[in-house]
Amino acid sequence: MNLKAIQQYEMLARVNAFGERHAERFPPGTMGRRLFATVVKCVEDVAREAAAARRGQARGATAPNMAAWKALRVQVEAVRRTARALALDEPGFDQKFRLPRGNNAAHLLTASRSFVQLATDRASDFAAHGLSATFLDDLALCIDRFEKALRDRSASRSARVGANASVKASLEAGFLAVRRLDAVVPNVLEDNPRAIAAWRTARRVPRIARRSRHHAA
């Protein structure tokens, strides 16, 4: 959640606490009780969705993605390096084993799968140049792990988008309930100025200071 959403959530949590402290003044069946119940649900929903977003972010964390990318890159570079050695006897052989430039994941996966196919018939020659006898299996395993890391990252992004949308909807519903409570609470608690003052404090959302152009420059 961004700062604005966090401040709105904290406001709803304070409103929820206020409603619990003065629950006897808002008995079941009244507008006030229904509105405070809405706030309770919104607080619970936001907390749940924010936790889900954090779990999704952990699944798609950058570190596992980078580790899988590096491991795959090490494997294909070893195959590429060995293909160059084989090309000393078979000029042009290494041209089949081209690595993509840059860090494009799709291009790396395509090249890696191609390496597996191209090297299969010559596995013994590659192994004779020092590669492990299981280098093809090792490369295939790295491909699988990298693909999983990419799927996790994609799922994480989708989860964050969905969670953010749910959080936004819950905050809007809670904020609408609070706006109605701005009328209900003073009406019900008109005999208790301290409670009304506490309400105004609880439902206040701090303004986010905007940086001036001078500071932003």
GUFIZA-78977 format. One line per 3 residues: for each residue x negated, y, z of N, C-alpha, C. Coordinates in nm, 3 decimals, decimal comma. Example, Ala and Ser with C-alpha at 12.3 -4.5 7.8 and 13.67 -1.06 7.14 Angstrom:
# residues 2
-1,319 -0,569 0,780 -1,230 -0,450 0,780 -1,320 -0,330 0,780 | -1,285 -0,225 0,708 -1,367 -0,106 0,714 -1,290 0,003 0,787
END
This chain:
# residues 217
-0,084 -0,119 0,000 0,000 0,000 0,000 -0,088 0,124 0,000 | -0,040 0,229 -0,069 -0,114 0,354 -0,066 -0,080 0,431 0,062 | -0,146 0,545 0,080 -0,129 0,621 0,204 0,016 0,663 0,225
0,082 0,708 0,118 0,220 0,751 0,130 0,309 0,637 0,177 | 0,292 0,520 0,119 0,373 0,404 0,157 0,345 0,364 0,301 | 0,219 0,369 0,341 0,184 0,334 0,479 0,252 0,429 0,577
0,249 0,559 0,546 0,312 0,656 0,635 0,462 0,637 0,642 | 0,524 0,602 0,530 0,667 0,575 0,531 0,698 0,451 0,612 | 0,615 0,349 0,598 0,635 0,227 0,676 0,621 0,255 0,825
0,520 0,331 0,861 0,500 0,364 1,002 0,618 0,443 1,057 | 0,674 0,532 0,973 0,792 0,607 1,015 0,910 0,513 1,041 | 0,931 0,417 0,950 1,041 0,322 0,968 1,020 0,238 1,093
0,895 0,203 1,122 0,867 0,127 1,243 0,900 0,209 1,368 | 0,869 0,339 1,365 0,904 0,426 1,479 1,055 0,438 1,492 | 1,124 0,452 1,380 1,270 0,461 1,383 1,329 0,332 1,439
1,272 0,221 1,400 1,317 0,092 1,453 1,303 0,088 1,605 | 1,187 0,132 1,654 1,164 0,134 1,799 1,262 0,228 1,869 | 1,290 0,342 1,805 1,387 0,436 1,861 1,523 0,369 1,872
1,563 0,299 1,766 1,693 0,232 1,768 1,703 0,128 1,878 | 1,594 0,057 1,903 1,594 -0,043 2,010 1,608 0,023 2,146 | 1,540 0,137 2,165 1,548 0,206 2,295 1,687 0,260 2,323
1,760 0,296 2,219 1,892 0,357 2,238 2,004 0,269 2,182 | 1,980 0,139 2,181 2,075 0,047 2,120 2,214 0,056 2,183 | 2,219 0,087 2,316 2,350 0,089 2,381 2,439 0,202 2,329
2,379 0,304 2,267 2,458 0,415 2,215 2,508 0,388 2,072 | 2,460 0,278 2,016 2,502 0,241 1,880 2,551 0,097 1,882 | 2,668 0,075 1,937 2,719 -0,062 1,955 2,751 -0,130 1,821
2,763 -0,263 1,825 2,795 -0,338 1,703 2,923 -0,286 1,636 | 2,920 -0,283 1,504 3,036 -0,238 1,429 3,033 -0,091 1,393 | 2,939 -0,016 1,454 2,931 0,127 1,425 2,836 0,153 1,307
2,853 0,269 1,248 2,766 0,309 1,138 2,620 0,311 1,182 | 2,595 0,364 1,301 2,459 0,372 1,351 2,393 0,237 1,362 | 2,465 0,138 1,416 2,407 0,005 1,432 2,375 -0,056 1,294
2,466 -0,037 1,198 2,441 -0,092 1,064 2,319 -0,027 0,999 | 2,304 0,103 1,019 2,191 0,173 0,960 2,059 0,131 1,025 | 2,061 0,116 1,157 1,939 0,071 1,224 1,905 -0,073 1,183
2,008 -0,155 1,160 1,984 -0,291 1,113 1,919 -0,290 0,975 | 1,960 -0,196 0,892 1,897 -0,181 0,761 1,750 -0,147 0,775 | 1,720 -0,057 0,868 1,581 -0,019 0,891 1,499 -0,140 0,938
1,557 -0,218 1,030 1,487 -0,338 1,078 1,453 -0,430 0,962 | 1,549 -0,455 0,875 1,526 -0,544 0,761 1,417 -0,488 0,668 | 1,421 -0,359 0,646 1,321 -0,296 0,559 1,181 -0,309 0,617
1,170 -0,288 0,746 1,039 -0,302 0,812 0,987 -0,445 0,797 | 1,074 -0,542 0,819 1,034 -0,682 0,808 0,997 -0,717 0,664 | 1,076 -0,668 0,569 1,049 -0,697 0,428 0,916 -0,638 0,383
0,889 -0,515 0,422 0,765 -0,450 0,383 0,645 -0,524 0,442 | 0,654 -0,561 0,568 0,544 -0,634 0,632 0,519 -0,767 0,562 | 0,627 -0,836 0,526 0,612 -0,965 0,459 0,551 -0,950 0,320
0,601 -0,854 0,243 0,550 -0,835 0,107 0,405 -0,785 0,108 | 0,371 -0,700 0,203 0,233 -0,651 0,213 0,138 -0,766 0,247 | 0,182 -0,855 0,335 0,099 -0,971 0,369 0,081 -1,063 0,249
0,189 -1,082 0,172 0,180 -1,165 0,051 0,084 -1,104 -0,050 | 0,088 -0,972 -0,062 -0,003 -0,904 -0,155 -0,148 -0,921 -0,112 | -0,172 -0,916 0,019 -0,308 -0,935 0,069 -0,358 -1,077 0,042
-0,269 -1,175 0,059 -0,308 -1,314 0,031 -0,338 -1,331 -0,117 | -0,255 -1,271 -0,201 -0,279 -1,279 -0,345 -0,408 -1,213 -0,384 | -0,437 -1,101 -0,320 -0,562 -1,031 -0,350 -0,682 -1,115 -0,310
-0,669 -1,187 -0,199 -0,779 -1,273 -0,156 -0,803 -1,386 -0,255 | -0,691 -1,442 -0,310 -0,705 -1,550 -0,408 -0,775 -1,502 -0,534 | -0,748 -1,379 -0,573 -0,807 -1,327 -0,696 -0,924 -1,235 -0,672
-0,991 -1,255 -0,559 -1,102 -1,166 -0,523 -1,211 -1,167 -0,629 | -1,282 -1,057 -0,637 -1,387 -1,041 -0,738 -1,502 -1,137 -0,717 | -1,540 -1,162 -0,592 -1,657 -1,247 -0,564 -1,645 -1,387 -0,624
-1,533 -1,460 -0,601 -1,520 -1,591 -0,664 -1,523 -1,585 -0,816 | -1,461 -1,481 -0,873 -1,463 -1,465 -1,018 -1,605 -1,449 -1,069 | -1,681 -1,364 -1,003 -1,819 -1,340 -1,044 -1,904 -1,466 -1,027
-1,882 -1,539 -0,920 -1,959 -1,661 -0,896 -1,932 -1,763 -1,006 | -1,806 -1,779 -1,044 -1,770 -1,874 -1,150 -1,827 -1,828 -1,284 | -1,822 -1,698 -1,309 -1,876 -1,643 -1,435 -2,027 -1,668 -1,442
-2,097 -1,639 -1,333 -2,243 -1,655 -1,332 -2,281 -1,801 -1,350 | -2,209 -1,892 -1,283 -2,240 -2,034 -1,294 -2,222 -2,082 -1,437 | -2,115 -2,038 -1,502 -2,093 -2,077 -1,640 -2,199 -2,018 -1,732
-2,232 -1,893 -1,706 -2,332 -1,827 -1,789 -2,467 -1,898 -1,779 | -2,504 -1,943 -1,662 -2,630 -2,015 -1,644 -2,630 -2,142 -1,728 | -2,517 -2,213 -1,728 -2,507 -2,337 -1,803 -2,519 -2,315 -1,954
-2,446 -2,218 -2,007 -2,448 -2,197 -2,152 -2,583 -2,140 -2,197 | -2,645 -2,059 -2,112 -2,776 -2,006 -2,147 -2,881 -2,117 -2,153 | -2,867 -2,217 -2,066 -2,960 -2,330 -2,069 -2,942 -2,410 -2,198
-2,817 -2,427 -2,238 -2,791 -2,499 -2,363 -2,844 -2,418 -2,480 | -2,820 -2,288 -2,477 -2,867 -2,200 -2,584 -3,020 -2,202 -2,593 | -3,083 -2,197 -2,479 -3,230 -2,198 -2,476 -3,285 -2,329 -2,533
-3,219 -2,438 -2,499 -3,264 -2,568 -2,548 -3,238 -2,583 -2,698 | -3,128 -2,526 -2,745 -3,098 -2,531 -2,888 -3,207 -2,459 -2,968 | -3,261 -2,354 -2,913 -3,370 -2,283 -2,979 -3,494 -2,372 -2,992
-3,516 -2,451 -2,887 -3,630 -2,542 -2,892 -3,607 -2,649 -2,999 | -3,485 -2,700 -3,009 -3,453 -2,800 -3,111 -3,464 -2,741 -3,251 | -3,439 -2,612 -3,261 -3,446 -2,546 -3,393 -3,588 -2,537 -3,446
-3,688 -2,562 -3,361 -3,826 -2,564 -3,410 -3,846 -2,678 -3,510 | -3,772 -2,787 -3,489 -3,778 -2,899 -3,582 -3,666 -2,893 -3,686 | -3,558 -2,825 -3,651 -3,443 -2,814 -3,741 -3,406 -2,667 -3,753
-3,475 -2,595 -3,839 -3,448 -2,451 -3,853 -3,298 -2,423 -3,874 | -3,248 -2,326 -3,799 -3,108 -2,288 -3,811 -3,016 -2,361 -3,715 | -3,068 -2,466 -3,649 -2,983 -2,543 -3,556 -2,928 -2,455 -3,446
-3,009 -2,362 -3,397 -2,967 -2,278 -3,285 -2,860 -2,175 -3,324 | -2,842 -2,154 -3,455 -2,743 -2,055 -3,497 -2,600 -2,098 -3,462 | -2,583 -2,226 -3,439 -2,451 -2,276 -3,398 -2,421 -2,240 -3,252
-2,527 -2,211 -3,179 -2,512 -2,187 -3,035 -2,531 -2,038 -3,005 | -2,438 -1,960 -3,050 -2,444 -1,815 -3,029 -2,366 -1,777 -2,903 | -2,422 -1,687 -2,826 -2,355 -1,636 -2,706 -2,294 -1,500 -2,736
-2,174 -1,475 -2,686 -2,112 -1,345 -2,710 -2,181 -1,235 -2,633 | -2,177 -1,116 -2,687 -2,231 -1,002 -2,615 -2,128 -0,951 -2,515 | -2,178 -0,886 -2,412 -2,087 -0,829 -2,314 -2,033 -0,934 -2,218
-1,929 -0,895 -2,143 -1,874 -0,980 -2,037 -1,731 -1,023 -2,063 | -1,691 -1,030 -2,192 -1,555 -1,069 -2,224 -1,533 -1,215 -2,185 | -1,438 -1,239 -2,097 -1,415 -1,373 -2,044 -1,367 -1,469 -2,152
-1,275 -1,425 -2,237 -1,221 -1,512 -2,341 -1,330 -1,555 -2,438 | -1,417 -1,462 -2,474 -1,525 -1,493 -2,566 -1,623 -1,593 -2,504 | -1,651 -1,577 -2,376 -1,742 -1,669 -2,308 -1,681 -1,809 -2,302
-1,552 -1,817 -2,275 -1,486 -1,948 -2,270 -1,488 -2,015 -2,406 | -1,461 -1,939 -2,511 -1,461 -1,995 -2,646 -1,598 -2,049 -2,682 | -1,701 -1,970 -2,653 -1,838 -2,014 -2,682 -1,874 -2,137 -2,600
-1,833 -2,140 -2,474 -1,867 -2,253 -2,387 -1,804 -2,382 -2,437 | -1,678 -2,376 -2,477 -1,612 -2,496 -2,529 -1,679 -2,542 -2,658 | -1,718 -2,445 -2,740 -1,788 -2,478 -2,864 -1,921 -2,547 -2,835
-1,992 -2,502 -2,733 -2,120 -2,562 -2,696 -2,101 -2,709 -2,660 | -1,995 -2,737 -2,585 -1,969 -2,876 -2,544 -1,950 -2,964 -2,667 | -1,870 -2,917 -2,763 -1,845 -2,996 -2,884 -1,972 -3,014 -2,968
-2,045 -2,903 -2,984 -2,163 -2,907 -3,069 -2,275 -2,992 -3,011 | -2,285 -2,993 -2,879 -2,396 -3,064 -2,815 -2,366 -3,210 -2,787 | -2,242 -3,250 -2,799 -2,205 -3,386 -2,761 -2,283 -3,491 -2,841
-2,290 -3,473 -2,972 -2,359 -3,573 -3,055 -2,511 -3,570 -3,038 | -2,561 -3,462 -2,980 -2,707 -3,450 -2,963 -2,744 -3,444 -2,814 | -2,659 -3,501 -2,732 -2,681 -3,491 -2,586 -2,816 -3,546 -2,545
-2,859 -3,655 -2,608 -2,988 -3,715 -2,570 -3,104 -3,623 -2,606 | -3,092 -3,550 -2,716 -3,198 -3,457 -2,755 -3,207 -3,341 -2,655 | -3,091 -3,293 -2,613 -3,090 -3,184 -2,515 -3,149 -3,234 -2,382
-3,110 -3,355 -2,343 -3,161 -3,411 -2,217 -3,311 -3,433 -2,224 | -3,361 -3,469 -2,343 -3,505 -3,491 -2,359 -3,585 -3,364 -2,337 | -3,521 -3,251 -2,352 -3,589 -3,122 -2,330 -3,569 -3,071 -2,187
-3,529 -3,159 -2,098 -3,526 -3,123 -1,957 -3,391 -3,096 -1,897 | -3,287 -3,092 -1,979 -3,154 -3,072 -1,922 -3,110 -3,199 -1,850 | -3,026 -3,181 -1,750 -2,975 -3,296 -1,677 -2,897 -3,388 -1,771
-2,899 -3,517 -1,739 -2,823 -3,612 -1,820 -2,674 -3,584 -1,812 | -2,635 -3,510 -1,710 -2,492 -3,476 -1,692 -2,462 -3,332 -1,734 | -2,550 -3,274 -1,816 -2,532 -3,131 -1,845 -2,399 -3,100 -1,912
-2,349 -3,192 -1,995 -2,220 -3,168 -2,060 -2,106 -3,170 -1,957 | -2,112 -3,265 -1,864 -2,011 -3,270 -1,757 -2,022 -3,147 -1,668 | -2,146 -3,105 -1,641 -2,167 -2,985 -1,558 -2,110 -2,862 -1,627
-2,131 -2,854 -1,757 -2,079 -2,741 -1,833 -1,926 -2,743 -1,834 | -1,869 -2,859 -1,854 -1,723 -2,871 -1,855 -1,664 -2,832 -1,719 | -1,732 -2,872 -1,612 -1,685 -2,838 -1,478 -1,690 -2,687 -1,456
-1,796 -2,622 -1,503 -1,806 -2,476 -1,490 -1,697 -2,407 -1,570 | -1,664 -2,462 -1,686 -1,555 -2,405 -1,767 -1,425 -2,413 -1,690 | -1,398 -2,530 -1,631 -1,273 -2,548 -1,554 -1,266 -2,451 -1,437
-1,378 -2,434 -1,368 -1,379 -2,345 -1,251 -1,360 -2,199 -1,292 | -1,420 -2,162 -1,404 -1,404 -2,025 -1,451 -1,260 -2,000 -1,496 | -1,202 -2,096 -1,565 -1,061 -2,083 -1,605 -0,970 -2,070 -1,484
-0,997 -2,148 -1,379 -0,917 -2,138 -1,257 -0,933 -2,001 -1,193 | -1,056 -1,951 -1,192 -1,080 -1,818 -1,134 -1,003 -1,712 -1,210 | -0,998 -1,725 -1,342 -0,923 -1,628 -1,423 -0,773 -1,640 -1,398
-0,724 -1,764 -1,383 -0,581 -1,782 -1,353 -0,546 -1,723 -1,218 | -0,634 -1,745 -1,121 -0,611 -1,689 -0,987 -0,608 -1,536 -0,992 | -0,699 -1,479 -1,071 -0,702 -1,333 -1,081 -0,573 -1,280 -1,145
-0,528 -1,351 -1,250 -0,404 -1,309 -1,317 -0,285 -1,323 -1,224 | -0,281 -1,434 -1,150 -0,171 -1,454 -1,055 -0,175 -1,350 -0,945 | -0,297 -1,314 -0,902 -0,312 -1,212 -0,798 -0,257 -1,078 -0,845
-0,290 -1,043 -0,968 -0,240 -0,916 -1,021 -0,088 -0,916 -1,030 | -0,031 -1,027 -1,078 0,115 -1,037 -1,088 0,179 -1,028 -0,950 | 0,116 -1,095 -0,852 0,170 -1,093 -0,716 0,166 -0,952 -0,658
0,056 -0,880 -0,684 0,046 -0,744 -0,633 0,150 -0,652 -0,695 | 0,170 -0,669 -0,827 0,271 -0,586 -0,895 0,409 -0,613 -0,838 | 0,442 -0,742 -0,821 0,572 -0,778 -0,766 0,589 -0,731 -0,623
0,483 -0,750 -0,543 0,490 -0,708 -0,403 0,503 -0,558 -0,391 | 0,429 -0,484 -0,473 0,438 -0,338 -0,468 0,577 -0,289 -0,505 | 0,638 -0,356 -0,604 0,774 -0,318 -0,643 0,873 -0,345 -0,530
0,856 -0,460 -0,463 0,944 -0,495 -0,351 0,924 -0,400 -0,234 | 0,798 -0,366 -0,207 0,769 -0,272 -0,099 0,834 -0,136 -0,128 | 0,820 -0,091 -0,251 0,878 0,038 -0,289 1,029 0,038 -0,271
1,095 -0,072 -0,314 1,241 -0,081 -0,302 1,282 -0,082 -0,155 | 1,208 -0,156 -0,072 1,241 -0,163 0,071 1,221 -0,029 0,139 | 1,114 0,041 0,104 1,089 0,173 0,162 1,198 0,271 0,122
1,241 0,265 -0,002 1,348 0,355 -0,047 1,478 0,327 0,026 | 1,510 0,198 0,044 1,633 0,162 0,116 1,624 0,208 0,261 | 1,508 0,188 0,322 1,491 0,231 0,461 1,497 0,382 0,474
1,436 0,453 0,380 1,436 0,599 0,385 1,577 0,653 0,369 | 1,657 0,589 0,282 1,796 0,631 0,265 1,875 0,612 0,394 | 1,851 0,499 0,462 1,918 0,476 0,590 1,880 0,582 0,692
1,752 0,620 0,694 1,706 0,723 0,788 1,772 0,857 0,758 | 1,790 0,889 0,633 1,855 1,015 0,597 2,000 1,018 0,648 | 2,066 0,903 0,642 2,202 0,897 0,699 2,197 0,908 0,851
2,095 0,846 0,908 2,081 0,853 1,053 2,050 0,995 1,099 | 1,995 1,079 1,010 1,971 1,218 1,046 2,100 1,289 1,085 | 2,212 1,240 1,035 2,341 1,295 1,075 2,399 1,218 1,193
2,389 1,085 1,187 2,452 1,000 1,289 2,388 1,019 1,426 | 2,255 1,016 1,432 2,186 1,020 1,562 2,218 1,148 1,639 | 2,203 1,269 1,582 2,237 1,389 1,658 2,384 1,394 1,698
2,471 1,340 1,613 2,613 1,339 1,648 2,641 1,251 1,769 | 2,578 1,135 1,772 2,602 1,040 1,882 2,529 1,083 2,009 | 2,409 1,139 1,992 2,326 1,173 2,108 2,325 1,323 2,139
2,432 1,391 2,105 2,435 1,536 2,125 2,423 1,575 2,272 | 2,452 1,479 2,360 2,440 1,506 2,503 2,301 1,480 2,557 | 2,209 1,443 2,470 2,074 1,405 2,514 1,970 1,475 2,426
1,939 1,601 2,455 1,842 1,677 2,373 1,706 1,611 2,363 | 1,661 1,545 2,470 1,531 1,479 2,464 1,531 1,366 2,363 | 1,640 1,291 2,361 1,650 1,181 2,265 1,653 1,234 2,123
1,722 1,345 2,101 1,728 1,404 1,967 1,589 1,452 1,925 | 1,516 1,512 2,019 1,380 1,556 1,990 1,291 1,437 1,958 | 1,310 1,327 2,032 1,232 1,205 2,007 1,267 1,148 1,870
1,393 1,158 1,832 1,434 1,112 1,700 1,363 1,190 1,590 | 1,361 1,320 1,604 1,298 1,403 1,501 1,149 1,372 1,489 | 1,088 1,341 1,602 0,946 1,303 1,597 0,928 1,167 1,531
1,015 1,073 1,566 1,004 0,938 1,513 1,023 0,934 1,362 | 1,118 1,010 1,311 1,150 0,999 1,170 1,067 1,094 1,082 | 0,976 1,165 1,143 0,892 1,258 1,066 0,785 1,181 0,988
0,766 1,220 0,862 0,660 1,163 0,778 0,560 1,274 0,751 | 0,435 1,256 0,792 0,335 1,362 0,769 0,319 1,391 0,620 | 0,298 1,516 0,590 0,270 1,554 0,451 0,127 1,518 0,417
0,108 1,468 0,297 -0,026 1,435 0,252 -0,089 1,561 0,194 | -0,200 1,600 0,255 -0,266 1,723 0,208 -0,324 1,702 0,069 | -0,299 1,798 -0,017 -0,353 1,793 -0,153 -0,486 1,868 -0,158
-0,580 1,808 -0,228 -0,710 1,873 -0,243 -0,696 1,990 -0,339 | -0,760 2,098 -0,302 -0,757 2,214 -0,390 -0,842 2,188 -0,512 | -0,823 2,268 -0,616 -0,903 2,251 -0,736 -1,050 2,274 -0,710
-1,079 2,363 -0,616 -1,219 2,392 -0,584 -1,286 2,269 -0,526 | -1,211 2,194 -0,438 -1,268 2,077 -0,377 -1,274 1,962 -0,475 | -1,176 1,958 -0,567 -1,173 1,847 -0,662 -1,280 1,859 -0,768
-1,325 1,985 -0,791 -1,425 2,007 -0,897 -1,559 1,949 -0,856
END
